[in-house]
Amino acid sequence: MGGVTGTSVPLWRRLTAEFLGSAFLAAVVIGSGIAAQRLSPGETGLELLENAAATAAGLFAIILMFGPVSGGHFNPVVSFADAAFGGLPWRDAAAYLPAQVTGCIGGAVIANLMFALPAVSISAKHRATPAHFLSEVIATLGLLLVIFALARSGRSRSAPAAVGAYIGAAYFFTSSTSFANPAITIGRMFSATFAGIAPSSVPSFIGAQILGGALAIGIIKALYPAITPAEAAGVIVPHDGDAGRAPAGAGHDGASPSTDRLPGPAWPR
């Protein structure tokens, strides 16, 4: 399946957007964690609240910044799920992967430097437990359901806020604090701070995220069997001229397109 997007915006521009967005995401997650530790030492619940609030708000803004160019994935699971539904060519999803991972690593280094820490410090925070594994499956599953339900029903303009809100909430309803992203999981290895993760825990987290993504694809196909490549191409936000496409298969699976998608391109290039 070749995918329907990417014909107007050159791949190098989309990769640049994914790299920069991933870097900002990692800087927000790790930097706010460091700030929370310094502002509220010993108050773990308050530290987590500060970290979650900054991440939710930052993710909202970052998707708005870079989504018009690349879709604002910043997450390999999102990109490959998009490819599975025909919204992104598989070769482009494969190209997004290194951009997202290197961006998150770069963002971790920048966050460390902004707080006068060593550029690279490998985390020793072990998180690999059965509860954490289940949490990452659920967190990733829920994230994809939010994204593709909005795309299917023509409400992709709401996705930046919805994704930020979901991740902020998932910080608290999952024991893993909802990484839900292999790229950010790898990036967070490079900061021995509040948001870090030990290298030995990374394979378990990534495995859980892949499993959550696979389950999500199956559930999305069951809930929205008529989802089209044109709708998937608007994930996470409309980009590359996709904003004006109306959902084509609403009559087949019962999903009603929202009226919040206006005619014509919604995003500047």
Secondary structure as the mmCIF struct_conf table of DSSP 4:
data_model
#
loop_
_struct_conf.conf_type_id
_struct_conf.id
_struct_conf.beg_label_comp_id
_struct_conf.beg_label_asym_id
_struct_conf.beg_label_seq_id
_struct_conf.end_label_comp_id
_struct_conf.end_label_asym_id
_struct_conf.end_label_seq_id
BEND BEND1 VAL A 4 VAL A 4
BEND BEND2 THR A 7 VAL A 9
HELX_RH_AL_P HELX_RH_AL_P1 LEU A 11 LEU A 39
BEND BEND3 SER A 40 SER A 40
TURN_TY1_P TURN_TY1_P1 PRO A 41 GLY A 42
HELX_RH_AL_P HELX_RH_AL_P2 THR A 44 SER A 70
BEND BEND4 GLY A 72 GLY A 72
BEND BEND5 ASN A 75 ASN A 75
HELX_RH_AL_P HELX_RH_AL_P3 PRO A 76 ALA A 84
TURN_TY1_P TURN_TY1_P2 PHE A 85 GLY A 86
BEND BEND6 GLY A 87 LEU A 88
HELX_RH_AL_P HELX_RH_AL_P4 TRP A 90 MET A 114
TURN_TY1_P TURN_TY1_P3 PHE A 115 ALA A 116
BEND BEND7 ALA A 119 ALA A 119
BEND BEND8 THR A 129 THR A 129
HELX_RH_AL_P HELX_RH_AL_P5 PRO A 130 ARG A 152
TURN_TY1_P TURN_TY1_P4 SER A 153 GLY A 154
HELX_RH_3T_P HELX_RH_3T_P1 SER A 156 SER A 158
HELX_RH_AL_P HELX_RH_AL_P6 ALA A 159 PHE A 173
BEND BEND9 THR A 174 THR A 174
TURN_TY1_P TURN_TY1_P5 SER A 175 SER A 176
HELX_RH_AL_P HELX_RH_AL_P7 PRO A 182 GLY A 187
HELX_RH_3T_P HELX_RH_3T_P2 ARG A 188 PHE A 190
BEND BEND10 THR A 193 THR A 193
TURN_TY1_P TURN_TY1_P6 PHE A 194 ALA A 195
HELX_RH_3T_P HELX_RH_3T_P3 PRO A 199 SER A 201
HELX_RH_AL_P HELX_RH_AL_P8 VAL A 202 LEU A 223
TURN_TY1_P TURN_TY1_P7 PRO A 225 ALA A 226
HELX_RH_AL_P HELX_RH_AL_P9 PRO A 229 ALA A 232
TURN_TY1_P TURN_TY1_P8 ALA A 233 GLY A 234
BEND BEND11 ILE A 236 VAL A 237
TURN_TY1_P TURN_TY1_P9 ASP A 240 GLY A 241
TURN_TY1_P TURN_TY1_P10 ALA A 243 GLY A 244
HELX_LH_PP_P HELX_LH_PP_P1 ARG A 245 PRO A 247
BEND BEND12 ALA A 248 ALA A 248
HELX_RH_AL_P HELX_RH_AL_P10 ALA A 250 ASP A 253
HELX_LH_PP_P HELX_LH_PP_P2 ALA A 255 SER A 258
TURN_TY1_P TURN_TY1_P11 THR A 259 ASP A 260
BEND BEND13 ARG A 261 ARG A 261
BEND BEND14 PRO A 263 GLY A 264
BEND BEND15 TRP A 267 TRP A 267
#
